[in-house]
Amino acid sequence: MVEARAATAIKGAPVAAAVRAQVEAALKERGVRPCLANVVVGEDGASASYLDSIDKLAARLGIESRRVALPEGSSEAAVCAALDTLGADDSVHAILLQFPLPDGLDARRVAARVPPQKDVDGITESSLGSVLAGHRRHTAPCTAAAVVELLASDSRLSPEGRHVVVVGRSLVVGRPLAAMLAAPLPGGQATVTVCHTRTPDLGAHTRRADIVVVAAGVRGLLKPGQVRPDAIVVDVGTHPVPAAEGGWTLAGDVDPEVAAVAGWLTPVPGGVGPVTNAVLMRHVTAAAVPGYLAPAW
C-alpha cells in the first residue's frame, strides 16, 4: 500500500512573479511599450477566457494587448491577409495566433504567415527549428519554456544529469520541450525519453525517470503506480471540471493520487499555467526591445 503523504507542491506563482519582475525592469529601463496582437478566428469560450487573462496581465505590465477577432466563417485567404497586415505593421511587435482554428483552415499554412521575429509562441517551423538547434530565443513555445523555467527555479529540480520522461509529442509542448531539456545549455543537459498515449507499458518508462513531464492531453493519464517514489512530476494538462463549490476548475493529466508517491508535483491549477503567461510577456518584451536577452527560452 502506498504510504499516505503529500508531494511538495511546485507552485507557479513565485516563479511567474520573478519573470514578471524581469519584464517590468526591462520595460522601465528601455522606456518602451510593446504591442501584442492576439488573433482569434471564430468564437471559442476557452480562447476568450484565456485572452482576457492575457489582456489583464499585459495591462499590468505596461504592454498593449490588441485583440484581432475574425468571424467564424473567415476564409483562409482572409486570415492570412490579416496576419500579413499585422506582420507588416511596425507598431505590432508580437503576434499570438489562437488554436485550434476552425475547420477548413490549414493550420500549417496559416501559421507560416506569422513573421518569425513576431512569433512569440513557437508556431512557425522556423521557430521550432531554432529550438531544435539549441538557440535560446523569444520564439520558443511558451508552455514548453515555462516547464524549463519551473525546473530551473530550484536547484533540487534541475534536469541536468537526470533522466526525464516527457509524455506527449505535440509541437506545442512535448517535442520542443524534449529538445530544450536535452540541449547542452543551463536548464538542459538531461537524458530525455519521449513517450505518448500509444507507448506500450508507459509505466515501464516513467518509473525509471527522475523527472516526468505529462503533456498528453488525457485527464488522469499518469497513475501512482507509474511513478518512482520521490520523482519530480510536472503536470501540463488542463481539463475543465465542475468544482465542488460550484462553477468550474481545472484537472490535469496526472492522477491526484500521484501526490502520495512523487516527491514534487505541480498543482493544477496553479503550476505551469501562471508561468506560461509570464513567459509570454517575456517573449513579447524580447520581440520589442532590441538587445534584450531573456534569461530562459
C-alpha positions as CSV (number, residue, x, y, z in Angstrom):
1,M,0.0,0.0,0.0
2,V,1.2,3.5,-0.8
3,E,2.2,5.5,2.2
4,A,-0.1,8.4,2.8
5,R,1.9,11.6,2.4
6,A,1.9,14.5,0.0
7,A,4.4,15.6,-2.6
8,T,5.9,19.1,-2.3
9,A,4.0,21.5,-4.5
10,I,5.9,23.2,-7.3
11,K,3.9,26.4,-7.2
12,G,4.0,28.6,-10.3
13,A,3.1,31.9,-8.6
14,P,6.6,32.8,-7.2
15,V,8.3,31.7,-10.5
16,A,5.8,33.8,-12.5
17,A,6.3,36.8,-10.2
18,A,10.1,36.6,-10.8
19,V,9.6,36.6,-14.6
20,R,7.2,39.5,-14.4
21,A,9.7,41.4,-12.4
22,Q,12.3,40.9,-15.0
23,V,9.9,42.1,-17.7
24,E,8.9,45.2,-15.7
25,A,12.5,46.1,-15.1
26,A,13.4,45.7,-18.8
27,L,10.5,47.8,-20.0
28,K,11.2,50.5,-17.4
29,E,14.9,50.6,-18.4
30,R,14.2,50.8,-22.1
31,G,11.1,53.1,-21.9
32,V,9.1,51.1,-24.5
33,R,5.5,49.8,-24.6
34,P,5.4,46.6,-26.7
35,C,2.3,45.6,-28.6
36,L,1.0,42.1,-28.8
37,A,-1.7,41.3,-31.4
38,N,-4.0,38.4,-30.3
39,V,-5.6,36.9,-33.3
40,V,-8.6,34.7,-32.8
41,V,-10.8,33.2,-35.6
42,G,-14.4,32.5,-34.6
43,E,-15.9,32.3,-31.1
44,D,-14.3,29.9,-28.6
45,G,-15.1,30.4,-24.9
46,A,-11.8,28.9,-23.7
47,S,-9.8,31.2,-26.0
48,A,-11.8,34.2,-25.0
49,S,-11.2,33.5,-21.3
50,Y,-7.5,33.0,-21.9
51,L,-7.2,36.2,-23.9
52,D,-9.0,38.1,-21.2
53,S,-6.3,36.9,-18.7
54,I,-3.6,37.9,-21.2
55,D,-5.1,41.3,-21.6
56,K,-5.1,41.9,-17.8
57,L,-1.6,40.7,-17.4
58,A,-0.3,42.8,-20.3
59,A,-2.0,45.9,-19.0
60,R,-0.5,45.3,-15.6
61,L,3.0,45.2,-17.1
62,G,2.5,48.1,-19.5
63,I,2.2,46.0,-22.6
64,E,-0.5,46.7,-25.2
65,S,-2.7,43.7,-25.9
66,R,-4.6,44.2,-29.2
67,R,-7.5,41.8,-29.9
68,V,-7.9,40.9,-33.6
69,A,-11.2,38.9,-33.9
70,L,-12.1,37.4,-37.2
71,P,-15.5,35.8,-38.0
72,E,-16.1,32.1,-37.7
73,G,-16.6,31.7,-41.5
74,S,-13.4,33.6,-42.5
75,S,-11.6,32.1,-45.5
76,E,-8.0,31.0,-45.2
77,A,-7.1,33.9,-47.5
78,A,-8.8,36.4,-45.2
79,V,-7.0,35.0,-42.2
80,C,-3.7,35.1,-44.0
81,A,-4.3,38.6,-45.2
82,A,-5.0,39.7,-41.6
83,L,-1.7,38.1,-40.5
84,D,0.2,39.7,-43.3
85,T,-1.1,43.1,-42.3
86,L,-0.1,42.6,-38.7
87,G,3.3,41.3,-39.9
88,A,3.9,44.5,-41.9
89,D,2.7,46.8,-39.1
90,D,5.8,48.2,-37.3
91,S,3.7,49.1,-34.3
92,V,2.9,45.4,-33.7
93,H,5.9,43.6,-32.1
94,A,4.4,40.2,-31.5
95,I,1.6,38.1,-32.8
96,L,-0.3,35.3,-30.9
97,L,-2.5,33.2,-33.1
98,Q,-5.1,31.2,-31.2
99,F,-5.6,27.5,-31.9
100,P,-7.5,25.4,-32.8
101,L,-8.5,27.1,-36.0
102,P,-12.0,26.5,-37.4
103,D,-12.4,23.5,-39.8
104,G,-11.3,24.3,-43.3
105,L,-8.3,26.3,-42.4
106,D,-4.9,24.7,-42.8
107,A,-3.0,25.5,-39.5
108,R,0.4,25.0,-41.0
109,R,-0.2,27.4,-43.9
110,V,-1.8,30.0,-41.7
111,A,0.9,29.8,-39.0
112,A,3.5,30.3,-41.7
113,R,2.2,33.8,-42.3
114,V,3.4,35.0,-38.9
115,P,6.9,36.6,-39.3
116,P,9.4,34.6,-37.3
117,Q,10.6,37.6,-35.4
118,K,7.0,38.2,-34.3
119,D,6.3,34.6,-33.4
120,V,6.2,34.5,-29.6
121,D,4.8,31.1,-29.1
122,G,6.7,28.8,-31.4
123,I,4.1,28.2,-34.0
124,T,6.3,28.5,-37.1
125,E,8.6,25.9,-38.4
126,S,11.5,28.4,-38.3
127,S,10.9,28.9,-34.5
128,L,10.7,25.2,-33.9
129,G,13.9,24.7,-35.9
130,S,15.6,27.3,-33.6
131,V,14.6,25.3,-30.6
132,L,16.0,22.1,-32.1
133,A,19.2,23.8,-32.9
134,G,19.5,24.9,-29.2
135,H,19.1,28.7,-29.9
136,R,17.5,30.5,-26.9
137,R,15.1,32.9,-28.5
138,H,11.8,34.6,-27.7
139,T,10.2,32.4,-30.4
140,A,10.0,29.1,-28.4
141,P,6.6,27.7,-27.4
142,C,5.6,29.4,-24.1
143,T,4.3,26.3,-22.3
144,A,7.5,24.3,-23.0
145,A,9.6,27.3,-21.9
146,A,7.5,27.6,-18.8
147,V,8.3,24.0,-17.8
148,V,12.0,24.7,-18.2
149,E,11.6,27.9,-16.1
150,L,9.9,25.9,-13.3
151,L,12.6,23.3,-13.2
152,A,15.3,26.0,-13.3
153,S,13.8,27.8,-10.4
154,D,15.1,25.4,-7.8
155,S,18.4,23.6,-7.8
156,R,16.6,20.5,-6.4
157,L,14.5,20.3,-9.6
158,S,17.3,20.8,-12.1
159,P,17.2,18.4,-15.0
160,E,20.9,18.4,-15.5
161,G,22.3,14.9,-15.4
162,R,18.9,13.4,-14.8
163,H,16.6,11.1,-16.8
164,V,13.5,13.0,-17.9
165,V,10.5,11.3,-19.5
166,V,8.2,13.6,-21.5
167,V,4.8,12.1,-22.0
168,G,3.4,13.9,-25.1
169,R,4.7,14.5,-28.6
170,S,2.9,17.7,-29.7
171,L,4.7,20.6,-31.3
172,V,3.3,22.8,-28.6
173,V,4.9,21.1,-25.7
174,G,6.2,17.6,-26.0
175,R,8.7,17.6,-28.8
176,P,10.1,21.1,-28.3
177,L,10.4,20.5,-24.6
178,A,12.4,17.4,-25.1
179,A,14.8,19.3,-27.3
180,M,15.1,22.1,-24.6
181,L,15.8,19.7,-21.8
182,A,18.4,17.8,-23.8
183,A,20.2,20.9,-25.1
184,P,23.8,21.5,-23.9
185,L,22.8,24.6,-22.1
186,P,21.9,25.7,-18.5
187,G,18.4,24.3,-17.8
188,G,19.1,21.3,-20.0
189,Q,21.7,18.7,-20.1
190,A,19.2,15.9,-19.3
191,T,18.8,12.5,-20.9
192,V,15.3,12.6,-22.4
193,T,12.8,9.9,-23.3
194,V,9.7,10.9,-25.3
195,C,6.6,8.8,-24.7
196,H,2.9,9.3,-25.7
197,T,-0.5,7.7,-25.5
198,R,0.5,4.9,-27.9
199,T,3.5,3.9,-25.9
200,P,3.2,0.3,-24.8
201,D,3.6,-0.1,-21.0
202,L,4.0,3.6,-20.3
203,G,4.8,2.9,-16.7
204,A,7.9,0.9,-17.6
205,H,9.4,4.2,-18.8
206,T,8.0,6.7,-16.3
207,R,9.0,4.5,-13.3
208,R,12.7,4.9,-14.4
209,A,12.5,8.6,-14.6
210,D,13.9,11.2,-12.2
211,I,11.5,13.8,-13.7
212,V,8.2,13.1,-15.5
213,V,6.5,15.8,-17.6
214,V,3.0,14.9,-18.7
215,A,1.5,16.8,-21.6
216,A,-0.6,14.2,-23.4
217,G,-4.0,15.9,-23.2
218,V,-5.6,12.9,-21.3
219,R,-7.0,13.6,-17.9
220,G,-5.5,11.5,-15.2
221,L,-3.3,9.6,-17.5
222,L,-0.3,9.2,-15.2
223,K,-1.2,6.8,-12.3
224,P,0.5,6.4,-8.9
225,G,2.0,3.0,-9.8
226,Q,3.7,4.6,-12.8
227,V,5.9,7.0,-10.8
228,R,9.1,6.3,-8.9
229,P,9.0,7.3,-5.2
230,D,10.2,10.9,-4.8
231,A,10.2,11.6,-8.5
232,I,9.6,15.2,-9.8
233,V,6.3,15.3,-11.7
234,V,5.2,18.3,-13.9
235,D,1.6,18.3,-15.0
236,V,0.9,20.3,-18.1
237,G,-2.7,19.1,-18.6
238,T,-5.7,21.4,-18.2
239,H,-9.2,19.9,-18.3
240,P,-12.2,21.9,-17.2
241,V,-14.1,20.0,-14.5
242,P,-17.0,21.0,-12.1
243,A,-15.8,22.5,-8.9
244,A,-17.2,21.2,-5.6
245,E,-18.4,24.6,-4.6
246,G,-20.0,25.3,-8.0
247,G,-18.6,26.7,-11.2
248,W,-15.5,25.2,-12.8
249,T,-11.9,24.4,-12.0
250,L,-9.1,22.5,-13.8
251,A,-7.8,18.9,-13.6
252,G,-4.5,17.7,-15.1
253,D,-3.0,14.8,-16.9
254,V,-1.7,13.4,-13.6
255,D,-4.0,11.4,-11.3
256,P,-4.2,13.3,-8.0
257,E,-3.2,10.1,-6.1
258,V,0.3,10.5,-7.6
259,A,0.9,13.1,-4.9
260,A,1.2,10.2,-2.4
261,V,4.2,8.8,-4.3
262,A,6.0,11.7,-6.0
263,G,8.4,13.9,-4.1
264,W,7.5,17.0,-6.1
265,L,4.3,17.8,-8.1
266,T,3.0,20.9,-9.9
267,P,-0.6,21.7,-8.9
268,V,-3.4,22.1,-11.4
269,P,-4.4,24.9,-11.5
270,G,-1.5,27.0,-10.1
271,G,1.5,25.2,-11.5
272,V,2.6,25.6,-15.2
273,G,-0.2,27.9,-16.2
274,P,0.9,31.2,-14.4
275,V,4.4,30.7,-15.6
276,T,3.3,30.2,-19.2
277,N,1.5,33.6,-19.2
278,A,4.5,35.3,-17.6
279,V,6.9,33.7,-20.2
280,L,4.6,35.0,-23.0
281,M,5.1,38.5,-21.6
282,R,8.9,38.0,-21.6
283,H,8.8,36.8,-25.2
284,V,6.8,39.9,-26.2
285,T,9.3,42.1,-24.5
286,A,12.2,40.4,-26.2
287,A,10.5,40.8,-29.6
288,A,10.1,44.6,-28.9
289,V,13.3,45.5,-27.1
290,P,16.4,45.3,-29.3
291,G,19.2,43.6,-27.4
292,Y,17.0,42.3,-24.6
293,L,18.1,38.7,-23.9
294,A,15.5,36.7,-22.0
295,P,17.2,34.5,-19.4
296,A,15.3,31.4,-20.4
297,W,14.0,30.1,-23.6
